[in-house]
Amino acid sequence: MREEQVIISVVIPAFNEEEVIEQCYDALTKVMRATERPYELIFVNDGSKDKTKEIITRYCHEDHHVKLINFSRNFGHQVAITAGMEHAQGEAIVVIDADLQDPPHLILSMMEKWEEGYEVVYAKRSSRKGETKFKKWTAACFYRMLSKMTEVHIPLDTGDFRLIDRKVKEVMSRMKEKNRFVRGLVSWVGFKQTAIEYEREERFAGETKYPLKKMLRLSMDAITSFSYKPLLMTVYLGFMLSGASFVYLLYVLYMRLFTDSTVTGWSSMVSINLFFFGFTFIMLGIMGQYIARIYDETRDRPLYIIDTIEHGTEADVDQVQNNINTYEKEHQHSVHTSEDAIETRH
């Protein structure tokens, strides 16, 4: 389909993003055209139930830079990123969400770092606008707990917004684990990495696709994929509680044999037993999480199923330019020109 060699591939996972997908396309197209490099926009429709698919399909007919991968159902954000990366043809691959919380113009800075020789350029959040205090607190706790529990250095306060070199992508394509934590895998493979700090904006439109339940699942995937410390903690706590129980047993025997007093209080004994039972079930639950992930791997099911792939045709240049001009007028505050971005960096 393309005669030119793609230099930059932009992967955009999308799930029920009809309220923002048009603005996302316009913003990314404007930034990528400013690079004056051959590029492609790979939208991954993760089983959307709204009009996300129809809107992106229209762009495929208007713009030859656009590719749409439609999943057969919802497989999850991390899997959608993986699929987009595996189908990317560029020498560098950028991952960005469709909600415009991550500024597209930062791609220009990432490309500069890539041209300097860095193979991974990740965006680090210096602040997070439009999020509740609870969300900010839980996110801060998660990243710091993950840092303490893993031997792999996973940068604090980073998401999936990043640029990776093609050779990093090729290494990651060989990693077929089912419960994926992409930003952790990028850190694990190594290579030359650097960060760019930015202020994360509030969501342009629509609702977050990462409620508390999904955040907890992602946290569990991250910890079990990169750390055995939860299992070690159960061993250490088991030894501590066994030691405490033995000391308590010696105390009971001493009171019974060498004093006239006996240890009374069945309620306290029941409480202690309930504590031990609770701790036992927690240990079983932790081990169960690891066993469940082993079971997922042994089933060897495909990571995702693609329904259709739609490629862009030769672009209607006038239509694309009209879309960009309209977006510039209506949303000048959220998307900067490449010259503005460069001036800001200097």
Sequence and secondary structure as in RCSB ss.txt:
>XXXX:A:sequence
MREEQVIISVVIPAFNEEEVIEQCYDALTKVMRATERPYELIFVNDGSKDKTKEIITRYCHEDHHVKLINFSRNF
GHQVAITAGMEHAQGEAIVVIDADLQDPPHLILSMMEKWEEGYEVVYAKRSSRKGETKFKKWTAACFYRMLSKMT
EVHIPLDTGDFRLIDRKVKEVMSRMKEKNRFVRGLVSWVGFKQTAIEYEREERFAGETKYPLKKMLRLSMDAITS
FSYKPLLMTVYLGFMLSGASFVYLLYVLYMRLFTDSTVTGWSSMVSINLFFFGFTFIMLGIMGQYIARIYDETRD
RPLYIIDTIEHGTEADVDQVQNNINTYEKEHQHSVHTSEDAIETRH
>XXXX:A:secstr
  SS   EEEEEEESS TTTHHHHHHHHHHHHHHHTS EEEEEEE S SSSHHHHHHHHHHH TTEEEEEESS  
 HHHHHHHHHHT  SSEEEE  TTSSS TTHHHHHHHHHHTT SEEEEEEEEETT  HHHHHHHHHHHHHHHHH 
SS   TTEEEEEEEEHHHHHHHHT   SS  HHHHHHHH SSEEEEEEEE   SSS  S  HHHHHHHHHHHHHH
H  HHHHHHHHHHHHHHHHHHHHHHHHHHHHHHSS     HHHHHHHHHHHHHHHHHHHHHHHHHHHHHHHHHH 
  S  EEEEEE  S  HHHHHHHHHHHHHH TTT   HHHHHHHH 
